[in-house]
Amino acid sequence: MNLRTFLPPPDTVPVAATPSVGDAAPELPDGAPDARPYVVAFLRHTGCPFAEWTATELRKAAEQHPGVAFIAVSHGSDAATEAWLRAVGGLGAAHAVVDRPRESYARWGLGRTSLRHFAGHRSLGQVARLARQGIRNRHPDGTRWQRAGTFAVDGDGTVRWRHLPDHAGSLPDLAQAATAVGA
């Protein structure tokens, strides 16, 4: 286990306001996908059970909604993200981008959380529920303090749906996200 994931990261990148529904979507690390609507999920860290659940759901959603691009953003290293994705079954038609310095996270208003956010009773209860489904903490890379967030963006680059978890175990409804952009 990488105990450094428990250390709060430095606040080196200013965090913008989180875009609301109707706002223009901030830039993604690899740019917007080919003018298609997209759903982007900013993950907490590789190895996180909530990130694993999200990756699995992104893979399923990408199969069910081929007209929508599904993107996972990781702040783990390239090698750790690649190894973790192999371990969790990959993303299928969805794809991952790495934002190691968390600059894209900051552009989308996703900064650092509190200890209670990821270690509070609601999050730990969700960890236990996912563990019963076989989803457990894996070798983490990144920081457990990173806030997650999921956004649906239409083909014109406008945010049409968002999920900002009030605790780490609050998971996005990707079917709602896809519906919000016309899928």
VOPATI-17230 format. One line per field, with one value per residue: x, y, z of N, C-alpha, C in turn; residue number from 1; residue in three letters. Coordinates in pm, 1 decimal, padded with zeros to 6 digits. Layout:
nc1 [X:...]
nc2 [Y:...]
nc3 [Z:...]
cac1 [X:...]
cac2 [Y:...]
cac3 [Z:...]
cc1 [X:...]
cc2 [Y:...]
cc3 [Z:...]
pos [NUM:...]
code [ALA:...]
END
This chain:
nc1 [00084.9:00052.2:00132.9:00160.5:-00057.9:-00236.4:-00155.0:-00226.3:-00238.9:-00027.5:-00158.0:-00116.2:-00221.9:-00451.7:-00796.7:-01074.4:-01414.7:-01671.1:-01818.4:-02156.7:-02473.7:-02549.8:-02334.8:-02033.1:-01818.2:-01510.9:-01171.4:-01049.2:-00785.9:-00692.2:-00834.8:-01164.3:-01371.4:-01409.0:-01643.9:-01864.7:-02121.4:-02018.5:-01931.3:-01758.7:-01561.9:-01402.8:-01170.8:-01113.6:-00866.7:-00629.8:-00684.8:-00876.8:-01185.1:-01421.1:-01348.5:-01291.9:-01550.0:-01670.8:-01518.5:-01591.8:-01865.1:-01849.2:-01742.4:-01957.9:-02160.0:-02052.5:-02075.1:-02351.3:-02431.0:-02327.7:-02310.5:-02213.5:-01921.4:-01718.5:-01521.4:-01255.4:-01078.4:-00768.5:-00545.7:-00332.2:-00005.6:00107.2:00188.7:00084.0:-00189.6:-00241.8:-00176.7:-00363.6:-00605.9:-00592.4:-00613.1:-00873.6:-01030.6:-01031.2:-01148.2:-01305.4:-01493.6:-01480.5:-01244.3:-00928.1:-00762.4:-00468.4:-00401.6:-00175.4:-00069.7:-00308.4:-00431.5:-00643.5:-00849.0:-00862.3:-00941.4:-01201.3:-01312.8:-01261.4:-01122.4:-00933.3:-01052.6:-01201.4:-01090.4:-01309.0:-01472.1:-01371.6:-01323.7:-01533.1:-01836.4:-02039.1:-01897.7:-01725.9:-01915.5:-02010.8:-01775.6:-01766.3:-02000.2:-01932.7:-01713.2:-01833.9:-01928.4:-01703.0:-01532.7:-01255.8:-01011.3:-00724.2:-00381.4:-00296.3:-00250.6:-00176.3:-00382.4:-00585.2:-00731.8:-00834.9:-01104.8:-01376.0:-01570.4:-01835.9:-01938.7:-02171.9:-02154.0:-02274.2:-02270.3:-02208.2:-02043.5:-02148.0:-02221.3:-02446.4:-02530.6:-02438.7:-02251.6:-02161.7:-02008.2:-02118.7:-01991.0:-01722.6:-01823.4:-02053.5:-02192.4:-02191.0:-02479.2:-02466.3:-02640.2:-02832.1:-02662.7:-02595.1:-02849.4:-02899.8:-02751.2:-02878.9:-02870.4]
nc2 [-00118.0:00220.5:00455.9:00726.7:00818.3:00895.5:01139.1:01484.4:01655.3:01917.8:02247.9:02349.0:02423.2:02659.5:02631.5:02640.8:02768.0:02527.0:02407.0:02478.7:02334.0:02424.3:02590.4:02662.4:02395.7:02331.1:02292.2:01968.6:01730.9:01598.9:01734.2:01794.6:01520.7:01454.9:01630.2:01497.3:01434.7:01399.6:01213.3:01277.8:01146.4:01232.0:01075.3:00962.3:00832.5:00600.9:00263.4:00311.4:00196.4:00324.5:00452.2:00226.9:00111.4:00316.7:00307.9:00056.1:00100.0:00305.1:00162.9:-00013.9:00175.5:00297.0:00092.3:00070.8:00318.3:00419.7:00660.5:00849.6:00974.7:00833.8:00914.1:00865.5:01035.1:01027.0:01087.0:00943.2:00802.6:00744.7:00475.2:00351.9:00402.1:00262.7:-00003.6:-00037.3:-00009.8:-00239.0:-00430.9:-00391.4:-00464.2:-00298.1:-00031.9:-00074.0:00055.4:00309.0:00563.1:00648.5:00929.3:01085.0:01304.6:01400.3:01628.4:01731.2:01949.6:01969.9:01871.4:02085.9:02294.3:02213.9:02260.7:02084.6:02023.0:01967.1:01744.3:01684.3:01497.9:01372.2:01348.2:01128.3:00935.3:00923.4:00800.6:00743.8:00707.9:00497.0:00301.5:00259.4:00160.5:-00088.6:-00204.5:-00220.5:-00390.8:-00631.1:-00691.2:-00759.9:-00554.7:-00390.8:-00192.4:-00134.7:-00137.4:00177.8:00488.1:00823.9:01061.8:01029.1:01241.4:01380.8:01531.3:01380.3:01393.0:01404.8:01475.1:01558.0:01649.5:01830.5:01812.8:02069.6:02162.6:02232.5:02203.6:01966.0:01806.8:01712.9:01551.2:01589.2:01451.4:01434.0:01290.2:01053.0:00803.6:00849.8:00782.3:00832.2:00847.9:00710.7:00653.3:00855.0:01066.2:01011.2:01028.0:01298.0:01418.5:01347.1:01075.8]
nc3 [00000.0:-00080.3:00127.3:00096.8:-00040.2:00148.7:00239.0:00237.3:-00072.8:-00207.7:-00253.7:-00537.9:-00777.8:-00882.7:-00812.4:-01015.6:-01036.4:-01017.5:-01312.7:-01392.5:-01491.0:-01816.8:-01850.0:-02038.7:-02116.6:-01952.4:-02078.9:-02173.2:-02086.4:-02323.1:-02511.4:-02651.3:-02753.8:-03089.4:-03160.9:-03066.3:-02820.3:-02478.2:-02182.3:-01898.2:-01647.0:-01364.9:-01180.0:-00841.2:-00736.8:-00875.4:-00792.9:-00603.8:-00472.4:-00550.8:-00784.0:-00936.9:-00956.5:-01103.0:-01341.7:-01439.3:-01482.2:-01672.9:-01888.2:-01942.7:-02003.9:-02231.5:-02415.7:-02432.3:-02525.8:-02797.2:-02937.5:-02770.3:-02624.7:-02374.1:-02103.7:-01882.6:-01635.5:-01492.6:-01219.3:-01154.5:-01219.4:-01560.7:-01594.7:-01360.8:-01396.4:-01635.4:-01554.8:-01347.7:-01489.2:-01652.2:-01448.9:-01358.1:-01567.7:-01788.2:-02008.2:-02228.0:-02491.2:-02392.1:-02292.9:-02136.6:-01992.2:-01868.3:-01609.0:-01446.2:-01296.7:-01209.0:-01329.0:-01510.2:-01352.0:-01171.7:-01346.9:-01391.2:-01150.1:-00942.8:-00659.4:-00363.8:-00112.3:00213.0:00503.4:00616.8:00392.9:00243.2:00436.6:00605.6:00769.0:00575.1:00333.8:00407.3:00460.4:00201.1:00087.7:00217.3:00111.9:-00163.4:-00140.0:-00074.5:-00322.7:-00450.4:-00517.1:-00426.5:-00242.9:-00431.5:-00538.0:-00468.2:-00645.9:-00666.7:-00503.7:-00217.3:-00140.8:-00351.4:-00512.9:-00678.5:-00981.6:-01219.8:-01548.2:-01807.0:-02139.4:-02413.0:-02778.9:-02856.5:-02663.4:-02415.4:-02072.4:-01962.8:-01759.3:-01427.2:-01169.3:-00849.6:-00595.7:-00257.2:-00069.6:-00079.5:-00152.0:-00298.3:-00594.5:-00953.8:-01173.9:-01464.1:-01671.4:-01652.3:-01711.7:-01983.2:-02098.6:-02059.7:-02258.9:-02484.4:-02554.2]
cac1 [00000.0:00125.2:00082.0:00162.9:-00190.8:-00310.3:-00106.4:-00293.0:-00149.6:-00013.5:-00250.8:-00029.1:-00299.4:-00575.8:-00916.8:-01180.3:-01550.6:-01722.7:-01919.5:-02296.4:-02548.8:-02568.5:-02205.8:-01938.7:-01730.4:-01367.5:-01090.5:-01004.0:-00642.8:-00668.8:-00931.3:-01297.1:-01376.9:-01471.5:-01773.0:-01973.5:-02144.2:-01933.4:-01941.3:-01623.8:-01558.3:-01275.3:-01159.9:-01043.9:-00729.1:-00626.9:-00688.2:-00994.9:-01300.6:-01521.0:-01296.3:-01312.0:-01692.0:-01695.7:-01457.8:-01678.1:-01988.7:-01815.2:-01730.0:-02094.1:-02231.7:-01997.8:-02134.1:-02494.5:-02453.1:-02212.3:-02307.2:-02157.0:-01785.3:-01704.0:-01381.4:-01213.0:-00957.6:-00691.8:-00428.1:-00223.1:00095.4:00068.4:00209.2:-00011.3:-00323.5:-00248.9:-00180.8:-00490.5:-00712.1:-00584.7:-00660.4:-01018.9:-01100.6:-01024.0:-01259.4:-01379.8:-01502.7:-01446.6:-01098.9:-00872.6:-00656.1:-00398.0:-00377.0:-00093.6:-00064.1:-00446.5:-00468.3:-00777.4:-00938.0:-00877.3:-01022.5:-01340.0:-01357.8:-01247.8:-01003.7:-00907.0:-01164.2:-01166.1:-01076.3:-01445.4:-01527.1:-01335.3:-01312.6:-01652.3:-01917.1:-02111.4:-01800.7:-01680.8:-02027.5:-02010.8:-01659.2:-01808.0:-02097.9:-01859.8:-01628.7:-01919.9:-01943.0:-01571.0:-01457.3:-01179.8:-00894.2:-00610.5:-00259.6:-00332.4:-00154.9:-00244.4:-00416.3:-00721.5:-00793.9:-00886.0:-01250.0:-01423.1:-01683.5:-01873.6:-02011.6:-02217.3:-02135.6:-02333.2:-02181.4:-02170.0:-01951.8:-02221.1:-02248.6:-02590.3:-02556.6:-02318.1:-02261.1:-02054.9:-02039.7:-02107.5:-01894.5:-01652.2:-01902.9:-02168.2:-02150.9:-02273.1:-02574.4:-02421.5:-02756.7:-02883.1:-02566.5:-02611.5:-02979.8:-02890.8:-02692.0:-02958.2:-02847.0]
cac2 [00000.0:00346.1:00540.7:00867.0:00856.3:00951.3:01274.0:01586.3:01711.0:02063.9:02326.1:02420.7:02466.8:02725.2:02558.0:02727.0:02734.0:02409.2:02448.1:02442.1:02296.4:02541.2:02656.7:02603.0:02297.7:02361.6:02206.7:01837.8:01711.9:01563.3:01803.9:01733.5:01415.2:01467.5:01700.5:01415.7:01455.3:01311.7:01205.6:01272.0:01113.8:01258.2:00972.0:00998.5:00785.5:00461.2:00176.4:00345.5:00115.3:00407.7:00470.2:00099.5:00103.0:00413.5:00255.8:-00053.2:00159.7:00375.2:00059.2:-00057.6:00286.7:00317.5:-00012.2:00097.2:00450.0:00442.6:00797.8:00935.0:00937.3:00820.9:00943.1:00862.5:01114.0:00977.9:01165.0:00850.5:00803.0:00668.6:00332.2:00305.8:00405.4:00151.7:-00129.2:-00042.3:-00036.7:-00382.5:-00506.3:-00376.5:-00508.4:-00199.8:00060.5:-00105.0:00165.2:00434.2:00575.7:00719.7:01027.6:01106.8:01444.5:01383.1:01748.4:01763.4:02081.2:01958.2:01864.5:02222.6:02371.7:02170.4:02294.3:01968.4:02038.4:01875.5:01721.0:01671.1:01361.2:01319.4:01316.4:00993.7:00841.1:00935.7:00678.6:00713.2:00654.2:00365.7:00209.8:00227.3:00072.9:-00222.1:-00256.0:-00258.5:-00506.8:-00750.0:-00717.2:-00793.9:-00433.8:-00351.8:-00109.1:-00197.2:-00059.1:00314.7:00586.1:00952.7:01106.3:01000.1:01369.6:01441.8:01524.9:01325.0:01463.0:01351.9:01576.0:01524.9:01768.1:01808.8:01830.6:02210.7:02195.9:02286.0:02107.2:01937.0:01727.7:01695.1:01481.7:01627.8:01371.4:01497.9:01205.1:00974.4:00689.0:00891.5:00744.5:00895.4:00771.1:00734.5:00650.0:00992.8:01150.7:00987.1:01082.8:01444.4:01465.4:01297.6:00933.6]
cac3 [00000.0:-00089.4:00234.8:00054.5:-00088.6:00261.6:00266.5:00154.5:-00175.0:-00200.8:-00336.1:-00630.0:-00893.6:-00839.9:-00851.7:-01069.5:-00996.6:-01086.7:-01410.5:-01370.0:-01609.6:-01902.1:-01869.8:-02133.9:-02053.5:-01958.3:-02164.8:-02124.9:-02112.1:-02463.7:-02594.8:-02662.3:-02854.4:-03222.2:-03165.8:-03010.3:-02677.7:-02398.8:-02037.2:-01843.3:-01504.6:-01299.9:-01077.8:-00717.0:-00755.3:-00918.4:-00676.4:-00524.7:-00513.0:-00619.3:-00919.9:-01006.9:-00989.0:-01209.8:-01464.9:-01486.1:-01533.1:-01797.1:-01991.3:-01976.2:-02067.1:-02366.0:-02501.2:-02447.8:-02587.6:-02884.6:-02988.0:-02666.0:-02583.5:-02229.6:-02072.8:-01742.6:-01613.3:-01378.5:-01183.2:-01127.6:-01325.2:-01680.2:-01569.5:-01260.0:-01455.8:-01729.4:-01478.7:-01276.8:-01586.2:-01685.2:-01332.9:-01340.2:-01688.0:-01895.4:-02029.3:-02349.3:-02587.9:-02323.1:-02287.9:-02021.4:-02008.0:-01742.8:-01571.7:-01324.5:-01211.3:-01171.3:-01383.7:-01566.5:-01235.6:-01120.2:-01442.8:-01376.3:-01015.2:-00855.2:-00576.8:-00253.8:-00020.0:00354.3:00552.9:00634.2:00260.8:00199.2:00547.1:00689.2:00778.8:00450.5:00237.9:00453.6:00437.1:00057.5:00067.7:00261.2:00014.5:-00284.3:-00107.0:-00085.5:-00466.4:-00501.8:-00552.6:-00307.1:-00265.0:-00498.3:-00518.7:-00504.3:-00695.4:-00668.8:-00369.0:-00172.2:-00110.2:-00474.4:-00533.9:-00804.9:-01041.3:-01350.3:-01624.7:-01941.9:-02222.4:-02545.2:-02893.7:-02867.8:-02555.5:-02300.7:-01965.9:-01955.9:-01637.6:-01345.7:-01040.1:-00757.2:-00477.6:-00126.2:-00001.0:-00181.5:-00193.1:-00379.2:-00729.3:-01058.8:-01253.9:-01601.0:-01760.6:-01649.2:-01784.3:-02126.2:-02136.3:-02059.2:-02384.6:-02596.2:-02590.0]
cc1 [00089.5:00066.8:00083.0:00026.8:-00276.2:-00266.3:-00180.7:-00194.9:-00135.5:-00116.1:-00168.4:-00103.8:-00426.5:-00697.4:-01024.3:-01314.8:-01595.9:-01828.3:-02058.0:-02358.0:-02579.5:-02439.8:-02126.2:-01846.3:-01585.4:-01295.1:-01055.1:-00855.2:-00609.6:-00763.9:-01063.1:-01296.6:-01462.0:-01614.5:-01891.1:-02001.6:-02051.7:-01968.4:-01799.4:-01633.2:-01417.1:-01267.7:-01086.1:-00897.6:-00734.7:-00616.8:-00808.9:-01112.7:-01407.9:-01477.3:-01314.3:-01457.9:-01723.4:-01639.2:-01543.6:-01806.7:-01964.4:-01806.1:-01868.8:-02170.1:-02183.1:-02052.2:-02280.2:-02525.5:-02336.6:-02204.0:-02249.0:-02016.2:-01781.6:-01555.9:-01360.7:-01085.2:-00894.3:-00580.3:-00314.8:-00120.0:00044.1:00077.0:00107.7:-00153.4:-00341.7:-00259.8:-00314.8:-00605.3:-00710.6:-00645.1:-00811.6:-01096.8:-01103.1:-01147.9:-01341.1:-01375.6:-01479.8:-01294.6:-01055.5:-00770.5:-00595.7:-00370.4:-00300.8:-00088.6:-00202.0:-00490.3:-00608.6:-00880.5:-00967.0:-00961.6:-01171.0:-01391.3:-01345.2:-01116.1:-00992.2:-01029.9:-01113.3:-01148.7:-01213.8:-01507.5:-01495.2:-01325.1:-01429.8:-01737.2:-01992.3:-02017.4:-01755.4:-01791.1:-02034.4:-01891.6:-01698.2:-01905.9:-02027.6:-01770.1:-01709.6:-01946.0:-01808.6:-01485.9:-01389.9:-01070.1:-00784.9:-00490.2:-00285.6:-00215.4:-00232.5:-00271.4:-00562.2:-00799.8:-00857.4:-01036.3:-01278.1:-01535.9:-01710.1:-01964.1:-02054.1:-02217.4:-02191.8:-02231.2:-02137.8:-02077.0:-02017.1:-02247.3:-02400.0:-02629.6:-02427.1:-02351.5:-02138.2:-02083.6:-02021.8:-02023.6:-01837.2:-01734.1:-02027.8:-02129.7:-02245.2:-02367.1:-02541.4:-02533.4:-02820.6:-02792.4:-02584.6:-02743.5:-02975.2:-02829.7:-02757.2:-02935.5:-02967.3]
cc2 [00124.4:00443.2:00688.9:00913.2:00917.0:01093.0:01374.6:01642.3:01861.5:02131.0:02411.5:02475.0:02534.0:02651.6:02657.5:02688.7:02613.6:02453.3:02394.7:02396.1:02424.7:02617.3:02588.2:02509.4:02343.5:02260.7:02075.8:01821.8:01680.2:01634.3:01729.6:01628.1:01454.0:01521.8:01614.0:01461.5:01360.5:01319.0:01188.7:01249.8:01136.1:01165.3:01022.7:00957.6:00642.6:00375.5:00199.7:00257.2:00196.8:00435.9:00342.2:00082.8:00194.8:00364.7:00144.5:00001.4:00240.0:00276.1:00013.0:00052.1:00310.6:00213.2:00018.7:00225.3:00484.9:00584.4:00897.9:00884.5:00934.7:00826.2:00934.1:00944.0:01065.6:01076.5:01074.3:00861.5:00724.6:00519.1:00278.3:00302.4:00287.7:00017.7:-00144.7:-00073.3:-00182.3:-00466.1:-00501.0:-00412.1:-00408.4:-00114.1:00029.6:00010.7:00301.8:00446.8:00661.2:00821.7:01049.8:01255.9:01442.8:01510.2:01797.1:01901.8:02079.0:01946.7:02006.7:02308.5:02339.2:02191.5:02182.6:01974.6:01930.1:01864.4:01718.3:01523.1:01296.7:01277.5:01172.3:00891.4:00852.2:00809.4:00644.7:00652.5:00515.4:00261.1:00166.1:00138.1:-00070.2:-00284.4:-00302.0:-00379.4:-00635.6:-00787.5:-00752.7:-00675.3:-00383.1:-00254.1:-00192.1:-00109.1:00084.6:00395.2:00715.8:00994.3:01076.6:01128.8:01435.0:01423.7:01466.6:01413.3:01404.9:01453.8:01518.0:01654.6:01739.3:01837.5:01973.8:02254.8:02256.5:02175.4:02090.5:01859.7:01721.5:01620.0:01519.5:01555.7:01448.8:01413.3:01110.9:00856.4:00722.3:00877.0:00800.3:00797.1:00800.3:00724.8:00788.8:01085.3:01135.6:01044.0:01234.8:01500.1:01396.9:01153.6:00849.2]
cc3 [00000.0:00013.5:00198.2:00002.2:00022.5:00296.5:00179.0:00051.3:-00157.7:-00293.0:-00432.4:-00751.3:-00843.7:-00897.2:-00893.8:-01008.3:-01079.1:-01187.4:-01373.7:-01500.8:-01686.7:-01928.3:-01981.2:-02057.3:-02062.4:-02048.5:-02094.2:-02155.4:-02257.9:-02558.8:-02600.0:-02772.2:-02974.9:-03229.2:-03123.2:-02868.2:-02600.0:-02251.4:-01987.0:-01692.9:-01453.3:-01179.1:-00954.3:-00726.4:-00806.3:-00792.2:-00588.0:-00567.7:-00585.7:-00763.0:-01000.0:-01047.6:-01107.0:-01342.2:-01523.7:-01547.4:-01661.0:-01913.1:-02036.9:-02051.7:-02208.8:-02463.2:-02531.1:-02524.4:-02680.2:-02942.7:-02889.3:-02635.1:-02430.4:-02196.1:-01921.9:-01732.1:-01483.4:-01345.9:-01134.1:-01238.9:-01445.8:-01652.7:-01469.6:-01316.3:-01551.4:-01656.3:-01406.1:-01373.1:-01630.8:-01572.7:-01316.4:-01466.0:-01801.1:-01905.5:-02153.9:-02447.0:-02523.9:-02325.3:-02168.5:-02066.7:-01869.3:-01725.8:-01439.1:-01239.2:-01165.7:-01218.8:-01442.7:-01454.6:-01185.5:-01213.8:-01429.0:-01233.4:-00914.2:-00779.8:-00472.2:-00164.3:00123.0:00389.3:00568.0:00500.5:00220.6:00311.5:00645.1:00682.8:00649.3:00346.2:00279.5:00440.8:00291.4:00023.0:00104.2:00161.6:-00113.2:-00258.9:-00116.0:-00231.4:-00530.5:-00544.0:-00426.2:-00344.7:-00330.7:-00473.6:-00563.3:-00560.0:-00713.2:-00526.2:-00338.1:-00145.5:-00233.4:-00485.4:-00671.3:-00857.6:-01178.2:-01418.9:-01758.9:-02022.3:-02361.7:-02656.1:-02917.2:-02755.4:-02432.4:-02199.0:-01954.1:-01831.2:-01559.5:-01218.3:-00959.5:-00626.1:-00347.5:-00030.7:-00106.7:-00233.2:-00272.3:-00526.1:-00836.4:-01128.0:-01401.4:-01703.7:-01766.0:-01728.5:-01935.0:-02176.6:-02147.8:-02187.6:-02505.2:-02635.8:-02555.8]
pos [1:2:3:4:5:6:7:8:9:10:11:12:13:14:15:16:17:18:19:20:21:22:23:24:25:26:27:28:29:30:31:32:33:34:35:36:37:38:39:40:41:42:43:44:45:46:47:48:49:50:51:52:53:54:55:56:57:58:59:60:61:62:63:64:65:66:67:68:69:70:71:72:73:74:75:76:77:78:79:80:81:82:83:84:85:86:87:88:89:90:91:92:93:94:95:96:97:98:99:100:101:102:103:104:105:106:107:108:109:110:111:112:113:114:115:116:117:118:119:120:121:122:123:124:125:126:127:128:129:130:131:132:133:134:135:136:137:138:139:140:141:142:143:144:145:146:147:148:149:150:151:152:153:154:155:156:157:158:159:160:161:162:163:164:165:166:167:168:169:170:171:172:173:174:175:176:177:178:179:180:181:182:183]
code [MET:ASN:LEU:ARG:THR:PHE:LEU:PRO:PRO:PRO:ASP:THR:VAL:PRO:VAL:ALA:ALA:THR:PRO:SER:VAL:GLY:ASP:ALA:ALA:PRO:GLU:LEU:PRO:ASP:GLY:ALA:PRO:ASP:ALA:ARG:PRO:TYR:VAL:VAL:ALA:PHE:LEU:ARG:HIS:THR:GLY:CYS:PRO:PHE:ALA:GLU:TRP:THR:ALA:THR:GLU:LEU:ARG:LYS:ALA:ALA:GLU:GLN:HIS:PRO:GLY:VAL:ALA:PHE:ILE:ALA:VAL:SER:HIS:GLY:SER:ASP:ALA:ALA:THR:GLU:ALA:TRP:LEU:ARG:ALA:VAL:GLY:GLY:LEU:GLY:ALA:ALA:HIS:ALA:VAL:VAL:ASP:ARG:PRO:ARG:GLU:SER:TYR:ALA:ARG:TRP:GLY:LEU:GLY:ARG:THR:SER:LEU:ARG:HIS:PHE:ALA:GLY:HIS:ARG:SER:LEU:GLY:GLN:VAL:ALA:ARG:LEU:ALA:ARG:GLN:GLY:ILE:ARG:ASN:ARG:HIS:PRO:ASP:GLY:THR:ARG:TRP:GLN:ARG:ALA:GLY:THR:PHE:ALA:VAL:ASP:GLY:ASP:GLY:THR:VAL:ARG:TRP:ARG:HIS:LEU:PRO:ASP:HIS:ALA:GLY:SER:LEU:PRO:ASP:LEU:ALA:GLN:ALA:ALA:THR:ALA:VAL:GLY:ALA]
END
